[in-house]
Amino acid sequence: MRALISVSDKTGIVEFAKQLEAMGFEILSTGGTLKALSDAGLKVIAVSDVTGFPECLDGRVKTLHPKIHGGILGIRDNKEHQKQMMELEITPIDLLVINLYPFKNTILKEGVVFEDAIENIDIGGPTMLRSAAKNFNDVTVITDPEDYSIVLEELKSQGKTALDTRYRLALKVFETTANYDAMISDYLRKRLNGNLLGETITMTFEKVQDLRYGENPHQNAAFYGEIVPVKGSLTMAKQLQGKELSYNNINDTNGALEILKEYGDEPTIVAVKHANPCGIASDTQIFEAYRKAHDADPVSIFGGIVVSNKTIDGKTAQEMIKTFLEVIVAPSYDNDALKVFSQKNNLRVLELSDITSNEPGYEVKKVLGGLLVQERDSRLVDELKVVTKRKPTETEMDDLLFAWKAVKNTKSNAISLAKNKCLIANGPGQVNRIGALENAIRQAGQQVKGSVMASDAFFPFDDCVKAAVAAGITAIIQPGGAGRDQDSIDACDEAGITMVFTGMRHFKHS
């Protein structure tokens, strides 16, 4: 029996090879692996001695030879194949152990140059892996050190590996090479222009963790991350305490982080429940921001997700644990805060540096039979234009922009009400805009008087303006662009309130 071993990751390879040699395997190898095995006292044959051709072009060409690929691809029970192999002096290779040049590790290095990335694109490795995986009926192929033990166990107990094992290892190969090629194409595309929306699209992600279940207990689920980590994303967070994150925790926390990024460096708290903001507030101190966000809707924040763009101190933590919260995320915590949170064993506390980093990217939604891909909605307004006789005060404008950031991240049809840089009510996910406004007004109660209103899309009629006036709302921000915009403008002028157009809508349907 013959094995070819050539690995970048040499974890466990010497012990694995020793056990193969003890079972009678003849071992072929190349480069650094050949040296490592030889230095460990194994009898190893250089691939160049088999091919009769030296490694060349700085090691770019080593295994691309018929005596290697013929040994891998030859079908054992095909008489014609066996006849040709004998005539060409091709010896079968029964076991292939390959892992690829570390392209991922290379591109993740800070300051990596393009030439280094290119040199770490493996050519011979994927070719041999695919050959062996194609011929899994006769060849065992390993690309992951985690699989050494199962192969050794079967070889020792049965003298060969099981067909089912070879099949699963072959599948793992094609998953590995597909992932590898997708990483390379993604790297090259981003270097060129970053445009994902080509004629075809191939994405690759690596598993972060298995989840207990999905949205509901009967749905299986897992969490995957991009190969190149994205600053300010949940995949970069460090969990300091608490239960494992659930599918819904991850979805809602991601939504909360997306909202938080809108508010920049001003101390801000965002609370999210069922993917919609239920509390947002900014202030000079994070304690006051949390208190405002909580008090604006103490019912909805119960069981919610809370994220902060500033360090959580002991005083703020003490206030937080008065309410049942699922997840808290912040860039850092002082020791007092961590001691307070430790009283709540199940509370998930995550630390995320660069929490407000807002890198460009794409959003993906799987639909039955297809995939929707779009750029992230990273812009806020096109052009602010006061369209009424009365202009907003400085305070009203601050609150209008505050509310606009909130409504942008609320499910359509959406209305957000704000006052003193605090979200006092949200009307998310309604099938008509007046319904969203009525829900928000009802939720705000007496706080609605003197507040401002944001709508994620234009008003088709003036009914929302009239309802806002009746409730005591003093300023409105909306995209504009309806055929009957003038009706809404006239209604504002008649009531003496102000309206600002942004020139940009922010539908959020999923």
C-alpha positions as CSV (number, residue, x, y, z in Angstrom):
1,M,0.0,0.0,0.0
2,R,1.2,3.5,-0.8
3,A,0.4,6.9,0.9
4,L,1.2,10.3,-0.4
5,I,1.5,12.9,2.4
6,S,2.1,16.7,1.8
7,V,0.7,19.0,4.4
8,S,1.0,22.7,5.4
9,D,-0.6,22.0,8.8
10,K,1.7,19.4,10.3
11,T,-0.4,18.8,13.4
12,G,-0.2,15.1,14.3
13,I,1.3,14.2,10.9
14,V,4.5,12.5,12.3
15,E,2.6,10.2,14.6
16,F,0.0,9.4,11.9
17,A,2.8,8.6,9.4
18,K,4.6,6.4,11.9
19,Q,1.4,4.3,12.4
20,L,0.9,4.0,8.6
21,E,4.5,2.8,8.2
22,A,4.0,0.3,11.0
23,M,1.0,-1.1,9.0
24,G,3.2,-1.5,5.9
25,F,2.5,1.7,4.0
26,E,5.1,3.1,1.6
27,I,5.2,6.8,2.1
28,L,5.7,9.5,-0.6
29,S,6.2,13.1,0.3
30,T,7.4,16.5,-0.8
31,G,9.1,19.6,0.5
32,G,8.7,20.5,4.1
33,T,6.7,17.5,4.9
34,L,9.3,15.2,3.5
35,K,11.9,16.8,5.7
36,A,9.7,16.7,8.8
37,L,9.0,12.9,8.3
38,S,12.6,12.1,7.5
39,D,13.9,14.0,10.5
40,A,11.5,11.9,12.6
41,G,13.2,8.7,11.4
42,L,10.6,7.6,8.9
43,K,11.6,6.1,5.6
44,V,10.1,8.4,3.0
45,I,10.3,8.5,-0.8
46,A,10.5,11.8,-2.5
47,V,7.8,12.4,-5.1
48,S,10.6,13.5,-7.5
49,D,12.1,10.1,-7.2
50,V,8.8,8.6,-8.4
51,T,8.2,11.0,-11.2
52,G,11.8,11.1,-12.3
53,F,11.4,14.9,-12.5
54,P,12.7,17.4,-10.0
55,E,10.6,19.9,-8.1
56,C,10.9,23.2,-10.1
57,L,9.8,26.8,-10.4
58,D,10.4,27.5,-6.7
59,G,8.3,24.5,-5.8
60,R,5.3,25.5,-7.9
61,V,5.5,22.2,-9.8
62,K,6.0,19.1,-7.7
63,T,3.1,16.6,-8.1
64,L,1.6,17.5,-11.5
65,H,2.7,14.3,-13.2
66,P,1.0,11.2,-14.6
67,K,2.8,8.9,-12.2
68,I,1.1,10.7,-9.4
69,H,-2.3,11.4,-10.8
70,G,-2.5,8.1,-12.6
71,G,-1.8,6.4,-9.2
72,I,-4.6,8.3,-7.7
73,L,-7.2,8.2,-10.5
74,G,-6.7,4.6,-11.7
75,I,-9.8,2.5,-11.1
76,R,-8.7,-0.7,-9.4
77,D,-11.3,-3.0,-10.9
78,N,-11.0,-1.6,-14.4
79,K,-8.8,-4.0,-16.3
80,E,-7.8,-1.5,-19.0
81,H,-6.8,1.0,-16.3
82,Q,-4.7,-1.6,-14.6
83,K,-3.1,-2.7,-17.8
84,Q,-2.1,0.8,-18.7
85,M,-0.8,1.5,-15.2
86,M,1.5,-1.6,-15.4
87,E,2.7,-0.6,-18.9
88,L,3.4,3.0,-17.7
89,E,4.9,1.8,-14.4
90,I,2.4,3.7,-12.4
91,T,2.0,2.4,-8.8
92,P,-1.4,2.9,-7.2
93,I,-1.7,5.5,-4.4
94,D,-4.2,4.2,-1.8
95,L,-4.1,7.0,0.7
96,L,-3.7,10.8,0.1
97,V,-3.1,13.2,2.9
98,I,-3.1,16.8,1.8
99,N,-4.0,20.2,3.4
100,L,-3.6,23.3,1.4
101,Y,-1.3,26.3,1.3
102,P,-2.5,28.7,4.1
103,F,-4.2,31.3,1.8
104,K,-6.6,32.4,4.5
105,N,-3.9,32.9,7.1
106,T,-1.9,34.8,4.6
107,I,-4.6,37.3,3.6
108,L,-5.5,37.8,7.2
109,K,-2.0,39.1,8.1
110,E,-1.9,42.8,8.6
111,G,-0.1,44.5,5.7
112,V,0.1,41.4,3.5
113,V,1.2,42.2,0.0
114,F,-0.6,40.9,-3.1
115,E,2.4,38.9,-4.3
116,D,2.4,36.9,-1.0
117,A,-1.3,36.1,-1.3
118,I,-0.8,34.9,-4.9
119,E,2.1,32.6,-3.9
120,N,-0.1,31.0,-1.3
121,I,-2.7,29.8,-3.9
122,D,-2.2,26.1,-3.9
123,I,-2.4,24.4,-7.3
124,G,-1.1,20.8,-6.9
125,G,-2.9,20.2,-3.6
126,P,-6.5,20.9,-4.8
127,T,-5.8,18.9,-8.0
128,M,-4.7,15.9,-6.1
129,L,-7.5,16.2,-3.6
130,R,-10.1,16.4,-6.3
131,S,-8.6,13.4,-8.1
132,A,-8.6,11.3,-4.9
133,A,-12.1,12.5,-4.0
134,K,-13.4,11.6,-7.5
135,N,-11.9,8.1,-7.1
136,F,-13.2,7.6,-3.5
137,N,-14.3,4.1,-4.3
138,D,-10.6,3.1,-4.3
139,V,-8.7,5.9,-2.5
140,T,-8.9,7.3,1.0
141,V,-8.3,11.1,1.1
142,I,-7.7,13.2,4.2
143,T,-7.6,17.0,4.3
144,D,-8.3,17.6,8.0
145,P,-6.1,16.3,10.8
146,E,-9.2,15.6,12.8
147,D,-9.8,12.6,10.5
148,Y,-6.5,10.9,11.2
149,S,-7.9,8.9,14.1
150,I,-10.9,7.4,12.3
151,V,-8.8,6.3,9.3
152,L,-6.2,4.7,11.6
153,E,-8.9,2.9,13.6
154,E,-10.5,1.4,10.5
155,L,-7.2,0.5,8.9
156,K,-6.2,-1.3,12.1
157,S,-9.5,-3.1,12.6
158,Q,-10.5,-3.9,9.0
159,G,-7.3,-3.5,7.0
160,K,-9.0,-0.8,4.9
161,T,-11.3,2.1,5.3
162,A,-15.1,1.7,4.9
163,L,-16.7,2.9,1.7
164,D,-19.0,5.2,3.8
165,T,-16.0,6.8,5.4
166,R,-14.3,7.4,2.0
167,Y,-17.5,8.9,0.7
168,R,-17.7,11.3,3.6
169,L,-14.0,12.2,3.3
170,A,-14.5,12.9,-0.4
171,L,-17.4,15.2,0.3
172,K,-15.3,17.0,2.8
173,V,-12.6,17.5,0.1
174,F,-15.1,19.1,-2.3
175,E,-16.4,21.4,0.4
176,T,-12.8,22.3,1.3
177,T,-11.7,23.1,-2.3
178,A,-14.9,25.0,-3.0
179,N,-14.3,27.0,0.1
180,Y,-10.7,27.6,-0.9
181,D,-11.5,28.7,-4.4
182,A,-14.3,31.0,-3.1
183,M,-11.9,32.6,-0.7
184,I,-9.5,33.3,-3.6
185,S,-12.1,34.7,-5.9
186,D,-13.5,36.9,-3.1
187,Y,-10.1,38.3,-2.3
188,L,-9.4,39.1,-6.0
189,R,-12.9,40.6,-6.6
190,K,-12.6,42.9,-3.5
191,R,-9.1,44.0,-4.7
192,L,-10.5,44.8,-8.1
193,N,-13.7,46.7,-7.3
194,G,-15.6,44.9,-4.5
195,N,-18.7,44.4,-6.7
196,L,-20.5,41.2,-5.7
197,L,-23.3,41.5,-8.2
198,G,-21.7,39.6,-11.2
199,E,-23.3,37.0,-13.5
200,T,-22.6,34.3,-10.9
201,I,-22.1,34.5,-7.2
202,T,-20.1,32.2,-4.9
203,M,-19.9,32.8,-1.2
204,T,-18.1,30.9,1.5
205,F,-18.5,31.0,5.3
206,E,-17.1,29.1,8.2
207,K,-19.1,27.7,11.0
208,V,-18.9,29.8,14.2
209,Q,-21.1,27.5,16.2
210,D,-23.9,25.0,16.2
211,L,-27.1,26.4,17.7
212,R,-29.6,24.5,19.9
213,Y,-32.3,25.4,17.3
214,G,-33.5,28.0,14.9
215,E,-36.3,30.5,15.3
216,N,-38.4,27.7,16.7
217,P,-37.4,24.5,18.6
218,H,-38.2,22.2,15.6
219,Q,-35.7,24.0,13.3
220,N,-32.1,23.0,13.1
221,A,-29.6,25.9,12.8
222,A,-26.0,27.0,12.9
223,F,-24.1,30.3,12.8
224,Y,-21.5,31.0,10.1
225,G,-19.1,33.8,9.7
226,E,-17.3,35.4,6.8
227,I,-13.8,34.2,6.2
228,V,-12.3,37.7,6.6
229,P,-13.7,39.0,9.9
230,V,-15.7,42.2,9.6
231,K,-15.0,44.8,12.3
232,G,-17.9,45.6,14.5
233,S,-19.7,42.4,13.6
234,L,-21.1,39.9,16.0
235,T,-18.6,37.2,14.8
236,M,-15.9,39.4,16.4
237,A,-17.5,39.6,19.8
238,K,-16.1,37.8,22.9
239,Q,-18.7,36.3,25.2
240,L,-17.7,37.0,28.8
241,Q,-20.5,35.2,30.5
242,G,-24.0,33.7,30.2
243,K,-25.8,31.1,28.2
244,E,-24.9,30.3,24.6
245,L,-26.4,32.7,22.1
246,S,-29.5,31.4,20.3
247,Y,-30.6,32.0,16.7
248,N,-33.0,34.7,17.7
249,N,-30.4,36.3,20.0
250,I,-27.9,36.5,17.1
251,N,-30.5,37.9,14.7
252,D,-31.8,40.5,17.2
253,T,-28.3,41.5,18.4
254,N,-27.1,42.0,14.9
255,G,-30.1,44.3,14.3
256,A,-29.2,46.2,17.4
257,L,-25.6,46.6,16.4
258,E,-26.7,47.9,12.9
259,I,-28.8,50.6,14.6
260,L,-26.1,51.5,17.0
261,K,-23.7,52.2,14.1
262,E,-26.0,55.0,13.0
263,Y,-25.4,57.1,16.1
264,G,-21.6,57.4,15.9
265,D,-19.6,58.4,18.9
266,E,-22.3,60.1,21.0
267,P,-23.1,57.9,24.1
268,T,-26.0,55.8,22.9
269,I,-28.0,52.8,24.1
270,V,-30.1,50.7,21.7
271,A,-32.6,48.1,22.8
272,V,-34.2,45.7,20.4
273,K,-37.0,43.3,20.7
274,H,-38.0,40.9,17.9
275,A,-35.7,42.6,15.5
276,N,-37.3,46.1,16.0
277,P,-35.9,48.9,18.2
278,C,-37.9,49.3,21.4
279,G,-35.6,51.8,23.0
280,I,-32.9,54.2,21.7
281,A,-31.4,57.1,23.6
282,S,-28.4,59.3,23.5
283,D,-27.0,61.5,26.3
284,T,-23.8,62.8,27.7
285,Q,-23.3,59.8,29.9
286,I,-24.1,56.2,29.1
287,F,-26.0,55.7,32.4
288,E,-28.4,58.5,31.4
289,A,-28.8,57.1,27.9
290,Y,-29.7,53.7,29.4
291,R,-32.2,55.2,31.8
292,K,-33.9,57.2,29.1
293,A,-34.1,54.2,26.7
294,H,-35.5,52.0,29.4
295,D,-38.0,54.5,30.8
296,A,-39.4,55.3,27.4
297,D,-40.8,51.8,27.1
298,P,-40.1,49.7,30.2
299,V,-42.5,47.0,29.1
300,S,-41.0,46.2,25.7
301,I,-37.4,46.2,26.8
302,F,-38.1,43.3,29.1
303,G,-36.4,40.2,27.6
304,G,-34.7,42.4,25.0
305,I,-31.2,43.0,23.6
306,V,-29.2,46.0,24.8
307,V,-26.1,47.4,23.1
308,S,-23.9,50.3,24.1
309,N,-21.2,52.2,22.2
310,K,-19.5,53.2,25.5
311,T,-18.0,51.3,28.4
312,I,-20.5,50.0,30.9
313,D,-19.7,51.0,34.4
314,G,-21.0,49.5,37.7
315,K,-23.7,52.1,38.2
316,T,-25.2,51.4,34.7
317,A,-24.8,47.6,35.2
318,Q,-26.7,47.9,38.5
319,E,-29.5,49.6,36.7
320,M,-29.5,47.1,33.9
321,I,-30.0,44.0,36.0
322,K,-33.2,45.5,37.5
323,T,-34.8,44.3,34.2
324,F,-34.6,40.9,32.6
325,L,-32.4,41.2,29.6
326,E,-31.2,38.5,27.2
327,V,-28.0,40.0,25.9
328,I,-25.8,43.0,26.6
329,V,-23.0,44.1,24.2
330,A,-20.5,46.9,24.7
331,P,-16.9,47.8,23.7
332,S,-15.8,47.2,27.3
333,Y,-16.9,46.9,30.9
334,D,-15.2,48.0,34.1
335,N,-14.6,45.6,36.9
336,D,-17.6,46.8,38.9
337,A,-19.9,46.1,36.0
338,L,-18.6,42.6,35.5
339,K,-19.1,41.9,39.2
340,V,-22.7,43.1,39.0
341,F,-23.4,41.1,35.9
342,S,-22.0,37.9,37.5
343,Q,-25.0,37.9,39.8
344,K,-27.1,36.9,36.7
345,N,-25.5,33.7,35.5
346,N,-27.7,33.3,32.4
347,L,-27.3,36.9,31.2
348,R,-25.2,36.9,28.0
349,V,-22.5,39.6,28.2
350,L,-20.5,40.2,25.1
351,E,-17.5,42.5,24.5
352,L,-17.1,43.9,21.0
353,S,-14.3,46.3,20.1
354,D,-14.9,48.6,17.1
355,I,-18.6,48.3,17.9
356,T,-19.5,51.3,15.7
357,S,-17.4,50.4,12.7
358,N,-19.6,50.6,9.7
359,E,-17.9,48.9,6.8
360,P,-19.5,48.6,3.4
361,G,-20.9,45.2,2.4
362,Y,-23.8,43.2,1.2
363,E,-27.0,41.8,2.6
364,V,-28.2,38.4,1.5
365,K,-31.6,36.8,1.9
366,K,-32.4,33.2,0.8
367,V,-35.7,32.8,-1.0
368,L,-37.2,29.6,-2.3
369,G,-35.2,28.7,-5.3
370,G,-33.0,31.7,-5.3
371,L,-31.0,34.4,-3.5
372,L,-31.6,38.1,-3.1
373,V,-28.4,40.2,-2.7
374,Q,-28.1,43.9,-2.1
375,E,-25.7,46.5,-0.9
376,R,-26.0,47.4,2.8
377,D,-28.2,50.5,3.4
378,S,-25.3,52.6,4.6
379,R,-26.6,56.0,3.5
380,L,-28.8,58.1,5.7
381,V,-30.2,61.0,3.6
382,D,-29.9,62.4,0.1
383,E,-30.5,66.0,0.8
384,L,-32.3,67.6,3.8
385,K,-34.9,70.0,2.5
386,V,-37.3,72.0,4.7
387,V,-40.6,72.1,2.7
388,T,-42.8,74.1,5.1
389,K,-43.0,77.7,6.0
390,R,-41.8,77.0,9.5
391,K,-38.3,75.7,9.9
392,P,-37.4,73.3,12.6
393,T,-35.6,74.5,15.7
394,E,-32.1,73.3,16.4
395,T,-33.5,70.9,19.0
396,E,-36.2,69.6,16.6
397,M,-33.6,69.0,13.9
398,D,-31.5,67.0,16.3
399,D,-34.5,64.9,17.2
400,L,-35.6,64.6,13.6
401,L,-32.3,63.1,12.6
402,F,-32.3,60.9,15.7
403,A,-35.8,59.6,14.8
404,W,-34.8,59.2,11.2
405,K,-31.9,56.8,12.2
406,A,-34.4,54.8,14.2
407,V,-37.1,54.5,11.6
408,K,-34.5,53.5,9.0
409,N,-33.9,50.4,11.1
410,T,-37.5,49.6,11.9
411,K,-39.6,47.1,9.9
412,S,-41.8,48.8,7.2
413,N,-44.3,50.3,7.3
414,A,-42.7,52.2,10.1
415,I,-43.2,55.4,12.2
416,S,-40.7,56.4,14.9
417,L,-41.4,59.1,17.5
418,A,-38.6,60.8,19.4
419,K,-38.0,63.6,22.0
420,N,-34.8,64.8,23.6
421,K,-32.8,62.3,21.7
422,C,-34.9,59.4,22.9
423,L,-37.1,57.0,21.0
424,I,-40.4,57.4,22.8
425,A,-42.5,55.1,20.6
426,N,-42.2,52.9,17.5
427,G,-44.8,51.7,15.1
428,P,-43.2,48.9,13.2
429,G,-44.3,46.4,10.5
430,Q,-47.8,47.7,9.7
431,V,-49.6,47.1,6.4
432,N,-50.5,50.8,6.2
433,R,-48.7,54.0,7.4
434,I,-51.6,55.5,9.3
435,G,-51.9,52.3,11.3
436,A,-48.2,52.5,12.1
437,L,-48.6,56.1,13.3
438,E,-51.7,55.3,15.4
439,N,-49.8,52.5,17.1
440,A,-46.9,54.8,17.9
441,I,-49.1,57.6,19.2
442,R,-51.0,55.1,21.4
443,Q,-47.7,53.7,22.7
444,A,-46.2,57.1,23.5
445,G,-49.2,58.2,25.6
446,Q,-48.6,61.7,27.1
447,Q,-45.0,61.8,25.9
448,V,-46.2,62.3,22.4
449,K,-46.8,66.0,22.9
450,G,-43.9,68.0,21.7
451,S,-42.2,65.0,20.0
452,V,-41.1,64.6,16.4
453,M,-42.0,62.0,13.9
454,A,-40.1,60.0,11.3
455,S,-41.6,57.9,8.5
456,D,-39.5,55.5,6.5
457,A,-41.4,56.3,3.3
458,F,-43.5,59.1,1.9
459,F,-47.1,59.9,2.9
460,P,-49.5,59.1,0.0
461,F,-52.2,61.2,1.8
462,D,-52.3,64.0,4.4
463,D,-54.0,61.7,7.0
464,C,-50.7,61.0,8.8
465,V,-50.0,64.7,9.1
466,K,-53.4,65.5,10.5
467,A,-53.1,62.6,13.0
468,A,-49.7,63.9,14.1
469,V,-51.0,67.4,14.6
470,A,-53.9,66.2,16.7
471,A,-51.5,64.2,18.9
472,G,-49.2,67.2,19.5
473,I,-46.3,66.3,17.3
474,T,-44.4,69.4,16.2
475,A,-42.0,68.2,13.4
476,I,-42.0,65.5,10.7
477,I,-39.2,64.0,8.6
478,Q,-40.0,61.8,5.6
479,P,-38.5,61.0,2.2
480,G,-41.0,63.0,0.1
481,G,-41.8,62.0,-3.5
482,A,-45.5,61.3,-3.3
483,G,-47.8,62.6,-6.0
484,R,-49.8,64.4,-3.3
485,D,-46.9,65.8,-1.3
486,Q,-48.3,69.2,-1.4
487,D,-51.4,68.1,0.5
488,S,-49.2,67.0,3.4
489,I,-47.1,70.3,3.2
490,D,-50.3,72.4,3.2
491,A,-51.6,70.5,6.3
492,C,-48.3,71.2,8.1
493,D,-48.4,74.9,7.2
494,E,-52.0,75.1,8.3
495,A,-51.1,73.7,11.7
496,G,-47.9,75.6,12.0
497,I,-45.6,72.5,12.3
498,T,-42.5,71.8,10.3
499,M,-41.6,69.1,7.7
500,V,-38.3,68.0,6.3
501,F,-37.7,65.9,3.2
502,T,-34.7,63.6,3.0
503,G,-35.0,62.5,-0.6
504,M,-34.3,58.9,0.4
505,R,-36.6,56.2,1.7
506,H,-35.6,53.3,3.9
507,F,-37.9,50.4,3.4
508,K,-37.0,47.4,5.6
509,H,-39.1,44.5,4.7
510,S,-37.1,41.7,6.3
